[in-house]
Amino acid sequence: MAAWTLIDVIDVLEAAYPPARAESWDAVGLVCGDPAQPVEKVLFAVDPVAAVADEAVAWGADLIVTHHPLYLRGTTTVAATTPKGRLVHRLIKNDIALFTAHTNADVANPGVSDALARAVGLTGDLVPLQPFPDDPWRGLGRIGDLPQETTLGEFAAQAAAGLPATSWGIRVAGEPSRRVTRVAVSGGAGDSLLATARAAGVDVFLTADLRHHPASEFMEAGGPALIDAAHWATEWPWLDSAASILTAKGVNVETRVSATVTDAWTRGY
C-alpha cells in the first residue's frame, strides 16, 4: 500500500472539522509542510509551542496537529528572531508539518466539547449549548446528563479527576450541596456562553477562563453554578478524539497524544 501523504491526512481531518465552520477571525489548516510529503507519525497537541516541537522531534513525528493556531493574527515574517519564527524553522528543518483545527473543531460533532463532556462524566446523548441555526447537531458547547444526581461538590471532584492536572486546578462558584444532574460544558474560554447556559436551565456550567465580573454578576442573578477549569485542560481531551478519527477512517499512521502540559500557568501558591 502506498504511504499516506500529508494531503491525505488533511482531507480526513477537514472532513471531520470543515474549515468553512471556523470563525471568520480564525486561522485554521496547514501552517507548514509539503502536501505531498509522506506521513507515518502524527502528534496531537493543544498548543504549537517549543515543548511540543521538542516532543515531535524526539519521537520522529511527520505531522503535528494542534488545536490552537500558531499565527492567529497573522504575521509578515517567520524570521527566527521570535519564538514563533524559531518554531517554524525547527519544524521545517526536521520535515515536520503543522496543521490546526480550532473553532472548526469546537463546533464539530463530535468536537472539543463532546470530549470534555465525556471526560467529566456526562453520559447519553449530548446536544449543543449554542447550536447552528442550519444544523442543530453542531455548535458551541454541549449539554448532557450525569448518570445519577449528585452534589456540586461531588461533581467538581469528579471533573477534577477526569481532567489533566494543572496548577490552576478548578474553581467552583455555588453551594457544594447543590443538587446537580444536567450539565453544560464548553471547552476553552466560555464567558460568551454564560447567558446561554442560564437560559438552558442546567444545574452547572463547566468551562474555562471565566472573568471576575461576568462570573460575579452571573451568580448574583441566580446562577446556575459555575466550574472554571484551566483552558488547556478543557481542550486536551479532544486530542484523543481527533486521533481516533484517523484510525476510524483507516488512515494507517501511528498517532500519539501529547501529555506535555502547555498550560500557561505553571505553579500555584
C-alpha positions as CSV (number, residue, x, y, z in Angstrom):
1,M,0.0,0.0,0.0
2,A,1.3,3.4,-0.9
3,A,2.3,5.7,2.0
4,W,-0.2,8.2,3.3
5,T,0.7,11.7,2.3
6,L,0.1,14.9,4.2
7,I,-2.8,15.9,2.0
8,D,-4.4,12.5,2.5
9,V,-4.4,13.1,6.3
10,I,-5.6,16.7,5.9
11,D,-8.5,15.6,3.8
12,V,-9.7,13.3,6.5
13,L,-9.3,15.9,9.3
14,E,-11.0,18.6,7.3
15,A,-13.9,16.3,6.5
16,A,-14.4,16.0,10.3
17,Y,-13.6,19.6,11.0
18,P,-14.7,21.6,7.9
19,P,-12.7,24.9,7.6
20,A,-15.8,26.7,6.5
21,R,-17.2,26.2,10.0
22,A,-14.3,28.2,11.6
23,E,-14.9,31.7,12.8
24,S,-14.0,34.4,10.3
25,W,-11.2,35.7,12.6
26,D,-9.7,32.2,13.0
27,A,-6.6,30.8,11.3
28,V,-7.0,27.0,10.6
29,G,-5.5,24.5,8.3
30,L,-1.9,23.8,7.1
31,V,0.7,26.1,8.6
32,C,3.8,24.5,7.2
33,G,4.6,21.3,5.3
34,D,4.6,19.9,1.8
35,P,1.2,18.3,1.0
36,A,3.0,15.6,-1.0
37,Q,5.3,14.5,1.9
38,P,4.7,11.0,3.4
39,V,3.2,10.8,6.9
40,E,3.8,7.9,9.3
41,K,3.6,9.5,12.7
42,V,1.1,12.2,13.8
43,L,1.4,14.0,17.2
44,F,-1.7,15.7,18.6
45,A,-1.3,18.6,21.0
46,V,-3.2,21.6,22.2
47,D,-0.6,24.3,21.6
48,P,2.1,24.8,18.9
49,V,4.9,25.7,21.3
50,A,8.6,24.7,21.7
51,A,8.0,21.9,24.2
52,V,5.6,20.2,21.7
53,A,8.2,20.7,18.9
54,D,10.8,19.0,21.2
55,E,8.5,16.0,21.7
56,A,7.7,15.8,18.0
57,V,11.4,15.8,17.0
58,A,12.3,13.3,19.7
59,W,9.5,10.9,18.6
60,G,10.2,11.4,14.9
61,A,6.8,12.9,14.1
62,D,6.0,13.9,10.5
63,L,3.0,16.0,11.4
64,I,1.8,17.9,14.5
65,V,-2.0,18.6,14.7
66,T,-2.8,21.3,17.2
67,H,-6.0,22.9,18.4
68,H,-4.6,26.4,18.8
69,P,-3.2,28.3,15.8
70,L,0.4,29.4,15.6
71,Y,-0.3,32.7,13.9
72,L,-3.9,33.7,14.9
73,R,-3.4,37.4,14.0
74,G,-1.2,36.9,11.0
75,T,2.4,37.9,10.5
76,T,4.8,39.5,8.0
77,T,7.8,37.3,8.9
78,V,8.8,33.9,10.1
79,A,12.4,35.0,10.8
80,A,14.0,33.0,13.6
81,T,14.2,36.2,15.8
82,T,10.9,35.4,17.5
83,P,9.6,32.2,19.3
84,K,7.1,31.5,16.6
85,G,9.6,32.1,13.8
86,R,12.1,29.7,15.5
87,L,9.3,27.1,15.8
88,V,8.6,27.3,12.1
89,H,12.3,27.0,11.3
90,R,12.7,24.0,13.5
91,L,9.7,22.2,12.1
92,I,10.8,22.8,8.5
93,K,14.4,21.6,9.2
94,N,13.0,18.4,10.7
95,D,10.4,17.8,7.9
96,I,7.5,18.2,10.4
97,A,4.3,19.7,9.1
98,L,1.9,21.7,11.3
99,F,-1.9,21.6,11.0
100,T,-4.5,23.4,13.1
101,A,-8.2,22.7,13.8
102,H,-9.5,25.4,16.1
103,T,-13.0,26.9,16.1
104,N,-14.0,24.4,13.4
105,A,-13.2,21.6,15.9
106,D,-15.0,23.5,18.7
107,V,-18.3,23.3,16.8
108,A,-17.9,19.9,15.2
109,N,-19.9,16.8,16.1
110,P,-18.1,15.2,17.8
111,G,-15.8,18.1,18.7
112,V,-13.9,19.7,21.6
113,S,-16.9,19.9,24.0
114,D,-18.1,16.4,23.3
115,A,-14.7,15.1,24.5
116,L,-14.8,17.4,27.5
117,A,-18.3,16.3,28.4
118,R,-17.3,12.6,28.4
119,A,-14.1,13.4,30.4
120,V,-16.1,14.9,33.3
121,G,-18.7,12.1,33.3
122,L,-21.7,13.1,31.2
123,T,-23.5,10.1,29.6
124,G,-26.1,9.6,27.0
125,D,-26.9,12.0,24.2
126,L,-25.2,15.4,24.0
127,V,-26.7,18.4,22.4
128,P,-25.0,21.7,21.5
129,L,-25.4,24.5,24.0
130,Q,-25.5,27.0,21.2
131,P,-26.4,25.1,18.0
132,F,-26.1,26.4,14.5
133,P,-29.4,27.5,13.1
134,D,-28.9,25.4,10.0
135,D,-27.5,22.3,11.8
136,P,-28.9,21.7,15.4
137,W,-26.3,18.9,16.0
138,R,-23.3,21.2,15.6
139,G,-22.4,24.3,17.6
140,L,-20.6,25.6,20.6
141,G,-20.7,23.7,23.9
142,R,-22.6,20.6,24.9
143,I,-25.4,19.8,27.3
144,G,-25.8,16.4,28.9
145,D,-26.8,14.5,32.0
146,L,-24.9,12.7,34.7
147,P,-25.8,9.1,35.2
148,Q,-27.4,9.9,38.6
149,E,-28.0,13.0,40.6
150,T,-25.1,14.2,42.8
151,T,-23.9,17.3,44.6
152,L,-22.0,20.2,43.1
153,G,-19.0,19.3,45.4
154,E,-19.0,15.7,44.3
155,F,-19.3,16.6,40.6
156,A,-16.5,19.1,41.0
157,A,-14.2,16.4,42.4
158,Q,-15.2,14.1,39.6
159,A,-14.5,16.8,37.0
160,A,-11.1,17.5,38.5
161,A,-10.3,13.8,38.4
162,G,-11.4,13.5,34.8
163,L,-9.3,16.4,33.5
164,P,-5.5,16.5,33.3
165,A,-3.9,18.1,36.4
166,T,-2.7,21.7,36.2
167,S,-1.5,24.3,38.7
168,W,-4.8,26.1,38.1
169,G,-7.0,23.1,39.1
170,I,-10.6,24.0,39.1
171,R,-12.6,26.7,40.8
172,V,-16.3,26.4,41.8
173,A,-19.0,29.0,42.3
174,G,-22.1,27.7,44.1
175,E,-23.1,25.8,47.2
176,P,-21.2,22.5,47.4
177,S,-24.5,20.8,48.5
178,R,-26.4,22.0,45.4
179,R,-28.0,19.1,43.6
180,V,-26.6,18.5,40.1
181,T,-28.0,16.4,37.2
182,R,-27.9,18.4,34.0
183,V,-24.6,20.0,33.0
184,A,-23.4,22.3,30.2
185,V,-19.7,22.3,29.2
186,S,-17.7,24.3,26.8
187,G,-14.0,23.8,26.0
188,G,-11.9,26.9,26.2
189,A,-13.0,30.4,27.1
190,G,-16.7,30.3,27.9
191,D,-17.6,33.9,29.1
192,S,-19.7,34.4,25.9
193,L,-22.0,31.5,26.8
194,L,-23.0,32.4,30.3
195,A,-26.4,33.8,29.4
196,T,-27.0,30.8,27.1
197,A,-26.2,28.4,29.9
198,R,-28.6,30.2,32.2
199,A,-31.4,30.0,29.5
200,A,-30.7,26.3,29.0
201,G,-31.8,25.5,32.6
202,V,-28.7,23.5,33.5
203,D,-27.6,22.9,37.1
204,V,-23.9,23.8,36.4
205,F,-21.8,25.2,33.6
206,L,-18.2,24.0,33.3
207,T,-15.8,26.0,31.1
208,A,-12.6,27.9,31.3
209,D,-11.2,31.5,31.6
210,L,-14.1,33.0,33.4
211,R,-13.5,36.6,34.5
212,H,-14.4,38.0,37.9
213,H,-17.1,40.5,36.9
214,P,-19.1,38.3,34.5
215,A,-19.0,35.4,36.9
216,S,-19.9,37.5,39.9
217,E,-22.9,39.1,38.0
218,F,-24.0,35.6,36.8
219,M,-24.0,34.2,40.3
220,E,-25.8,37.3,41.7
221,A,-28.5,36.7,39.2
222,G,-29.1,33.2,40.4
223,G,-26.6,31.0,38.6
224,P,-26.5,28.1,37.7
225,A,-23.4,27.0,39.5
226,L,-20.0,27.5,37.7
227,I,-16.9,25.4,37.4
228,D,-13.9,27.2,36.0
229,A,-11.1,24.9,34.8
230,A,-7.7,25.6,33.1
231,H,-8.1,26.4,29.4
232,W,-5.6,23.8,28.3
233,A,-7.2,21.1,30.4
234,T,-10.7,21.6,29.0
235,E,-9.4,21.2,25.4
236,W,-6.9,18.4,26.0
237,P,-9.5,15.5,26.0
238,W,-10.3,16.4,22.3
239,L,-6.8,15.2,21.2
240,D,-7.7,11.5,21.6
241,S,-11.0,12.1,19.8
242,A,-9.2,13.7,16.9
243,A,-6.6,11.0,16.7
244,S,-9.3,8.3,16.7
245,I,-10.8,9.9,13.6
246,L,-7.7,8.9,11.6
247,T,-8.0,5.4,12.9
248,A,-11.7,5.1,12.2
249,K,-11.2,6.3,8.6
250,G,-8.5,3.7,8.0
251,V,-5.6,6.1,7.9
252,N,-2.6,3.8,8.5
253,V,-0.4,6.1,10.6
254,E,0.9,6.0,14.1
255,T,-0.8,8.6,16.4
256,R,0.3,9.9,19.7
257,V,-1.5,12.3,22.1
258,S,1.0,14.7,23.7
259,A,0.9,14.6,27.5
260,T,3.1,17.7,27.7
261,V,1.4,20.3,29.9
262,T,1.4,23.5,27.9
263,D,-0.9,25.5,30.2
264,A,0.5,29.0,30.6
265,W,0.2,28.8,34.4
266,T,2.9,26.6,35.9
267,R,2.5,27.0,39.6
268,G,0.0,27.9,42.3
269,Y,0.6,29.1,45.8
